[in-house]
Amino acid sequence: MNSVYQMVEVFAVASGKGGTGKTTSTLALGMALATEYDVTVIDADTGMANILFHTGLSDSEPTLHEVLAGDATVEQAVYERFEMKVIPCGTSLAGFREADPTRLRDVVATVAEQTEIILLDSAATLGTRSAVLPIVLADQVVIVLQPTVPSLSDGLKVQEYATTYGTDVAGILFNRVSPDEEIDTIATKAGRYFEGETLAKVPESEVVRAARRASKPLLAHAAQSKAATAYRDAAEKLTVRGSTTGEVADRFRNAVIPDDG
């Protein structure tokens, strides 16, 4: 983990499709980074939230839904879990309907004044402003991929959005890699098209599913597993550059809101 100076840095974790293990990756990177930084994880997937199930917060209220609806403050929706601060999002359809995604700008700006690293667990698909906004707000995006053509194609769409809005690509993270997949060859070919380095090649593992069933992040449930080690290696490769807190907070509040498309 390479730090330049005291700052706040925002990483969006995105994939462009479901099933890649994006939430698992967000929390694993968060726990790894929390050994050195003050980390806040925000579940910005307001339509298909998952972080609350991975962190034992399934019965917690308020959540990001209430904050985005104007019914709770940011501070009320922050929970201390696994050495991180976590802002989960609710799962109800009513909460999703009442949430104003544009308020995510103010949420991130508020959190930026109280932490060093923010991780935004982004939506799988990129068809709405609520899905794209985390990428717009982030300083860097971590693109989570599976070693398949459809996943690589969707990942390139994430990179295209990031480039359009001036967000850097921190790197690509191959997840759920099976032993029979020629991951080194695939990663080399992917490197021709993706910006940023390959951060890790995380193996498919039963311990990941077991962690989910236990309502714990992978690094809390199986810290010595091969998958957990891969995530720690990925976190070590992330460059935390940063801007001063005030500058970043102002940038968030003034961020361009993408059109639904």
N, C-alpha and C positions, 0 to 999 in steps of 0.2 A: 504494500500500500504506500503510494508515493505522495506525500503531502508537500505543498509548496509554501503555504502560509495559512494563518488562522482565517477561517472562512466558513461558508456553508456551500455544500455541493449537492445538487439534486440529480439523481439517477432515475430514469424511467426504465422499468423492466417490461419489455414488450415482445410479442411473438407474431402477431398477425393472424393467428389461428388458435383454437382451443386444443387442449390435450398435450401441450408441450412441457408442462410442469413449471409454468411461469410463477405461480404463487409459491411453490416449493423453493424455486430459485430465489425469489425475492427475499424470503425469510432466511434462507441459508446464507445469502450474501450479507443480509442485515446482521445476523448473529456473528458472522466472521468479522465484519467491520466494527462491530460493537466492542471488540477487544481493545480497540485503539481509539475509537471516536464515539461521540454521543450520537446515536442513530435513532431516527424516527421513521417508521414504516407506515405508509398510508395506503389503504385499499381503495384505489381510484377506479376500480371496476364496479361502477355503481349499479350495473344491471345483473352481473353474475358474480357477486362477491364471494370470496372463499377464505380470506385471511382469518376471519373469526372462528372458522372450524379448525384451522391449523394451530390456533393459539389458545384454545380453551375459553373463547369469548363468545360462544354462540348465544348465550343468554344476556349479553351485556347491552345496556342502553344508557345514554344515547350513543348513536354511531354517526358515521359521516352523513348518512341520509338525513338525520335530524339537523345536523349542522348546515347542510346544503339547503334545507327547507327553511332555515332561519329559526328553528325551534330549540337550538342548543348552541352553546359556544364551542369553539375549538377545544378549549381546555377541558370541558366536560366530557369530551369524546376521546381523550387520551388515556391509555391504560399502560401500566408498566408490566411488560411481559418478557421474560427470557433476556434480561439485560438490555432490552430495547424499549422505546416508547412505541406503542401501536395505536393507530386510529383505524378500527375496523369499519366496514360498511355493512349495513343491514341487507336483508335478502327479500323483504316484502315488495310486492308489486306496487302497493300504495306508497311506500317510502320512495321507491324509484320515481314514481310519477310526480311526487311533490318536491323532489330534489331539483335544485337549479344548478346544473353542472358548471355554469360560469362562476359560481361562488368558490369553486376549487382554487381559483387564483388567490382569493383572500385567505383561504385555509393554508395554502402553501406559504404565503407571505408571512402569516402569523407564526407558523411552525418554524420558519427560517430564522426567526429572531430568538429561538430557544434551543436550537440544536446545531450539529455540525454537518450531518449527512441526512438527506431525505431520500428514501426509496419509495417510488410510486409504482404500485402493482397495477399495471394498465389493463384495459379491456383486451379481449382476444381479437375481436374484429375492429376495423377502423372506419366504419361507415357513419359514425355520428360524432358530434363535437365532444360529447363526454368521453368517447374512446380516444380521440386524437389529442385532446387538451393536455393530458399528462406528458406526451412527447413534446408538445409545444413548450410546456413549462420547464422541462428538464434541461440541465446543462449537457448531460450525456445520456445516451440510451444503450442499455444492454439488450441485445437481441437474442432471445432464446429460440433455439432451433432443434428440430429432430433431423437426422441425416436422411431426409427424403426430399424428392423433387418438389412436392407441394409445399412442404414447410420452408424450403429455401426460397421458393417463389414468394410466399407470404412474408418472409423475413425481408426480402428486397423491397417490398412495399413499405414496410416499417422504415427502412433506411431512406426511401424516397421521401416519406413524410418528414423525417428528421432533417434531411438536407434542405427541404423546402422551407422549414421554419428555423433553420440555423442551429439545430441541435446536433452535437457531435456524436459519433458512434464510439462508445467506449470499447466495444468488442462484441464478438459473437460467442455464445455459450451453447455447445451441443449437449443436449440432455436426452435421457432415456435411450442411451446407446447400447444396442445389443452386441454380443460378442461376434456374431456373424456378419456384422456390418463393417465395411472397409472404411472406417472412420478417418484414418489418416489420409487416405486418398481423397475422400469427400471434403475434408477440411482444407486440404491443399487447393482443390478446385474452387471451393467457396471463397478462399482468400483472394481470388482474382476479381471477385465481384463485390465483396463486402469491405467496407472500411473498418479499420480497427483490427486487432489481432484476435486469434482464437483464445478465449480466456480459459476454457476447460472443455473436457469431454467426459461428461458425467454418465456413468454406467446405469443401465436399467437395474433396479434393485427392489427386492421385496421390502427392505427396511424403510424405503420411502413411503410405501403404502402403509406399513405398520405405524410409522410416525403420524400419518394422517388419521388413522384410526384411533391413535392415542391422543389426538388433538394437541400435538407438539410439533414444533419445527424439527426438521431432520437433524440439525446439529445438537438439539437438546435430547433427542431420542436415541440417536446412534452416532455419537460424536466421532468414533474411530472407524466408521465404515468407509469404504472406498469412495462412495458418493459424497460423503461429508468432506473427506480430504480434498476431493476435486473442487468442491465449492470454496474451500479455504484457499486453495491455490488460485482460483479465479479472483477472489477478493484481493489477494496480494498483487495482482496485475492491474487492478483499477487505479487510475491516477486521480487523486483528489487535488484539484487545482484551486478552485474557489475564487469568489469575489467577496468583498466586505459585505457583512450582513445587511446593512442599510441599502446598498446598491441592489442586491439580489431581491430583497423584499419589494422594492419599488418596481423592479422589472416584472415580478410576478403580477403585481396589481395592475400593471399596464400591458400585460400580454395580449396579443391578438387572439380573438376568439375565432376559431375556424368555423366555417359554415357546415351545416349538416349536408352530407353528400352521399 
